[in-house]
C-alpha cells in the first residue's frame, strides 16, 4: 500500500511539474514523501483492523497493542529503508528535493530593445521575435559534503518515526504527537534549507528526525495505549 501511494504521488508530481524532465528526476523529487506514505498507510491499515474488531480480538488473547501494530510499522520502515538506500545514490539535481536552492534558470532581464535570458541564451525583442545568443555559465551552487548520506539517514529516521507515531494515533491522543512530529519535520526542512544555502552542515538535518524517533519509540513501547 505504501509503494502504491508513492507511485500515485509520483504520477501527481509528474502531472503538475514543468514538464520535459526525466521520470527519474520526478521520482527523486517525490522521494522525501516516502516517510509520509508509510505513516499514512500504517494508520489506515491499523484503523481498519481496529474498527473490524481484529485488534480487540488479539488483545483478548493476551497480545499487546504494540505487538499487534508491529507488522504494519515494520513494513512501513522497510519501505523507508529501501528508499533511503536509493537516496544515498542521488547526485546533483536529484538532491535538490531535499536541499533546494534558488536557481538561476529563467533569469530574464530587460536589455536595451528587448529582454534577454543569459543562462538560456535567448533574446526577446519588443515585437516578440526570439533570437539565440551565446549562453553564459551558471553560478556554482555551494556543495555541502555528505548531502546524499544525510538525506538517506533522514529518510530512514523519519520513515521509522512517523509510522510509530501513526500506530499509536489509531487509538487516542493524536493531536499532541502529530504536533510534535510536524514541528520536528519543520525543523528538518529549515535545516535542509540552511544546508542548501551553505549555512549549516548536512548532518545537522538528521538531528530533529533522530529526536523524533526517540520520542516515538518511547511512546510506542509505553503500556498505556
C-alpha positions as a printed NumPy array, in Angstrom:
array([[  0.   ,   0.   ,   0.   ],
       [  2.851,   2.368,   0.793],
       [  4.555,   1.668,  -2.522],
       [  1.26 ,   2.19 ,  -4.349],
       [  0.69 ,   5.502,  -2.584],
       [  4.209,   6.595,  -3.534],
       [  3.528,   5.721,  -7.178],
       [  0.374,   7.855,  -7.045],
       [  2.423,  10.728,  -5.572],
       [  4.944,  10.364,  -8.411],
       [  2.161,  10.487, -11.008],
       [  0.644,  13.592,  -9.415],
       [  4.087,  15.21 ,  -9.261],
       [  4.707,  14.393, -12.927],
       [  1.335,  15.813, -13.932],
       [  1.947,  19.119, -12.152],
       [  5.628,  19.854, -12.803],
       [  7.143,  21.976, -15.552],
       [  7.419,  19.045, -17.976],
       [ 10.301,  17.998, -20.229],
       [ 12.21 ,  16.325, -17.389],
       [ 13.149,  12.691, -16.89 ],
       [ 10.945,  10.431, -14.793],
       [ 13.977,   9.507, -12.698],
       [ 14.187,  13.133, -11.572],
       [ 10.45 ,  13.188, -10.89 ],
       [ 10.786,  10.115,  -8.681],
       [ 13.742,  11.739,  -6.91 ],
       [ 11.647,  14.853,  -6.253],
       [  8.939,  12.713,  -4.662],
       [ 11.367,  10.674,  -2.519],
       [ 11.002,  12.924,   0.583],
       [  7.337,  11.861,   0.757],
       [  8.181,   8.191,   1.4  ],
       [  8.03 ,   8.512,   5.238],
       [  4.64 ,  10.236,   4.979],
       [  3.352,   7.481,   2.682],
       [  4.453,   4.881,   5.225],
       [  2.778,   6.725,   8.091],
       [ -0.497,   7.153,   6.187],
       [ -0.822,   3.502,   5.21 ],
       [  0.176,   2.376,   8.72 ],
       [ -2.625,   4.448,  10.188],
       [ -5.165,   3.27 ,   7.598],
       [ -4.284,  -0.414,   7.987],
       [ -4.425,  -0.359,  11.791],
       [ -7.527,   1.81 ,  11.831],
       [ -9.305,  -0.723,   9.63 ],
       [ -8.204,  -3.579,  11.894],
       [ -9.352,  -1.651,  14.963],
       [-12.795,  -0.902,  13.504],
       [-13.309,  -4.516,  12.434],
       [-12.503,  -5.713,  15.951],
       [ -9.35 ,  -7.587,  14.94 ],
       [ -7.13 ,  -5.682,  17.377],
       [ -9.614,  -6.237,  20.205],
       [ -9.734,  -9.978,  19.42 ],
       [ -5.937, -10.254,  19.55 ],
       [ -5.784,  -8.261,  22.781],
       [ -8.355, -10.589,  24.343],
       [ -5.909, -13.493,  23.99 ],
       [ -3.058, -11.51 ,  25.579],
       [ -1.352,  -9.836,  22.625],
       [ -0.121,  -6.335,  23.395],
       [ -1.182,  -3.441,  21.133],
       [  2.474,  -2.708,  20.343],
       [  2.978,  -6.267,  19.087],
       [ -0.219,  -6.115,  17.044],
       [  0.913,  -2.966,  15.265],
       [  4.499,  -4.165,  14.83 ],
       [  3.98 ,  -5.783,  11.409],
       [  2.463,  -2.656,   9.876],
       [  5.189,  -0.458,  11.366],
       [  7.953,  -2.801,  10.185],
       [  6.52 ,  -2.869,   6.659],
       [  6.482,   0.936,   6.523],
       [ 10.007,   1.046,   7.964],
       [ 11.209,  -1.445,   5.326],
       [  9.81 ,   0.804,   2.602],
       [ 11.707,   3.748,   4.097],
       [ 14.973,   1.797,   4.328],
       [ 14.71 ,   0.759,   0.67 ],
       [ 14.04 ,   4.394,  -0.268],
       [ 16.995,   5.509,   1.875],
       [ 19.339,   3.146,   0.018],
       [ 18.164,   4.691,  -3.249],
       [ 18.534,   8.24 ,  -1.9  ],
       [ 22.141,   7.501,  -0.896],
       [ 22.965,   7.19 ,  -4.606],
       [ 21.422,  10.572,  -5.535],
       [ 23.72 ,  13.173,  -7.043],
       [ 23.323,  16.673,  -8.44 ],
       [ 19.771,  17.807,  -9.3  ],
       [ 18.229,  14.743,  -7.652],
       [ 19.33 ,  16.032,  -4.238],
       [ 17.526,  19.338,  -4.74 ],
       [ 14.338,  17.686,  -3.487],
       [ 15.997,  17.5  ,  -0.047],
       [ 18.26 ,  20.549,  -0.26 ],
       [ 16.548,  23.033,  -2.599],
       [ 18.313,  26.178,  -3.649],
       [ 17.493,  29.234,  -5.696],
       [ 18.19 ,  28.532,  -9.335],
       [ 19.423,  30.909, -11.996],
       [ 17.167,  29.301, -14.611],
       [ 14.749,  31.706, -16.244],
       [ 16.582,  34.883, -15.239],
       [ 15.006,  37.226, -17.794],
       [ 16.361,  40.78 , -17.743],
       [ 15.492,  43.972, -19.585],
       [ 18.28 ,  44.808, -22.022],
       [ 18.126,  47.637, -24.496],
       [ 15.396,  46.996, -27.08 ],
       [ 14.079,  43.791, -25.505],
       [ 14.642,  41.109, -22.887],
       [ 17.438,  38.592, -22.542],
       [ 17.88 ,  35.342, -20.627],
       [ 21.679,  34.928, -20.424],
       [ 21.575,  31.419, -18.921],
       [ 19.363,  30.01 , -21.679],
       [ 20.896,  32.166, -24.405],
       [ 17.595,  33.686, -25.595],
       [ 16.812,  37.287, -26.549],
       [ 13.215,  38.506, -26.942],
       [ 12.687,  41.692, -28.95 ],
       [  9.809,  44.119, -28.295],
       [  7.992,  42.737, -31.335],
       [  8.157,  39.219, -29.848],
       [ 10.923,  37.897, -32.107],
       [ 13.18 ,  35.296, -30.492],
       [ 16.902,  35.151, -31.194],
       [ 19.592,  32.803, -29.957],
       [ 22.665,  34.138, -28.161],
       [ 25.68 ,  32.602, -26.516],
       [ 24.866,  31.148, -23.105],
       [ 26.847,  32.106, -20.046],
       [ 27.824,  29.65 , -17.334],
       [ 25.537,  29.447, -14.359],
       [ 26.954,  30.327, -10.926],
       [ 28.248,  27.438,  -8.898],
       [ 25.971,  26.13 ,  -6.163],
       [ 27.699,  25.579,  -2.807],
       [ 28.118,  21.834,  -2.364],
       [ 27.811,  20.625,   1.231],
       [ 29.755,  17.411,   1.859],
       [ 27.772,  14.318,   2.743],
       [ 24.432,  15.586,   1.477],
       [ 23.369,  12.29 ,  -0.098],
       [ 24.236,  10.305,   3.029],
       [ 22.438,  12.812,   5.254],
       [ 19.355,  12.691,   3.028],
       [ 19.407,   8.882,   3.214],
       [ 19.632,   8.894,   7.01 ],
       [ 16.871,  11.497,   7.17 ],
       [ 14.59 ,   9.31 ,   5.035],
       [ 15.285,   6.247,   7.176],
       [ 14.819,   8.043,  10.521],
       [ 11.56 ,   9.706,   9.53 ],
       [ 10.444,   6.532,   7.776],
       [ 10.564,   4.694,  11.099],
       [  9.473,   7.52 ,  13.426],
       [  6.339,   8.629,  11.573],
       [  4.782,   5.122,  11.333],
       [  5.434,   4.673,  15.075],
       [  3.563,   7.92 ,  15.756],
       [  0.768,   6.898,  13.38 ],
       [  0.402,   3.467,  15.004],
       [ -0.216,   4.958,  18.423],
       [ -2.577,   7.532,  16.93 ],
       [ -5.057,   4.822,  15.93 ],
       [ -6.464,   4.624,  19.446],
       [ -6.333,   8.064,  21.06 ],
       [ -4.323,  11.181,  21.808],
       [ -3.46 ,  12.031,  18.201],
       [ -3.124,  15.812,  18.412],
       [ -0.029,  16.118,  20.615],
       [  2.214,  13.524,  18.892],
       [  1.145,  14.77 ,  15.465],
       [  2.002,  18.328,  16.511],
       [  5.416,  17.2  ,  17.771],
       [  6.038,  15.274,  14.54 ],
       [  5.03 ,  18.314,  12.493],
       [  7.375,  20.601,  14.438],
       [ 10.301,  18.207,  14.065],
       [  9.645,  17.836,  10.325],
       [  9.525,  21.626,  10.036],
       [ 12.921,  21.837,  11.758],
       [ 14.263,  19.276,   9.272],
       [ 13.029,  21.421,   6.384],
       [ 14.59 ,  24.582,   7.84 ],
       [ 17.935,  22.853,   8.39 ],
       [ 17.81 ,  21.444,   4.856],
       [ 17.282,  24.968,   3.513],
       [ 20.212,  26.183,   5.621],
       [ 22.371,  23.353,   4.261],
       [ 21.425,  24.234,   0.685],
       [ 22.448,  27.827,   1.372],
       [ 25.772,  26.695,   2.84 ],
       [ 24.884,  27.895,   6.337],
       [ 24.989,  24.573,   8.202],
       [ 26.48 ,  21.081,   7.813],
       [ 24.362,  18.489,   6.062],
       [ 24.471,  16.06 ,   9.009],
       [ 22.627,  18.551,  11.214],
       [ 19.399,  17.903,   9.298],
       [ 19.162,  14.432,  10.881],
       [ 19.119,  15.698,  14.489],
       [ 15.38 ,  16.587,  14.698],
       [ 14.498,  13.309,  12.964],
       [ 16.587,  11.341,  15.473],
       [ 14.916,  13.128,  18.394],
       [ 11.505,  12.353,  16.909],
       [ 12.466,   8.686,  16.565],
       [ 13.487,   8.531,  20.239],
       [ 10.211,  10.154,  21.308],
       [  8.115,   7.891,  19.054],
       [  9.924,   4.744,  20.225],
       [  9.444,   5.553,  23.917],
       [  5.795,   6.411,  23.407],
       [  5.181,   3.312,  21.27 ],
       [  6.554,   0.974,  23.936],
       [  4.633,   2.545,  26.822],
       [  1.958,   0.346,  28.39 ],
       [ -0.911,   2.86 ,  28.14 ],
       [ -2.34 ,   2.639,  24.64 ]])
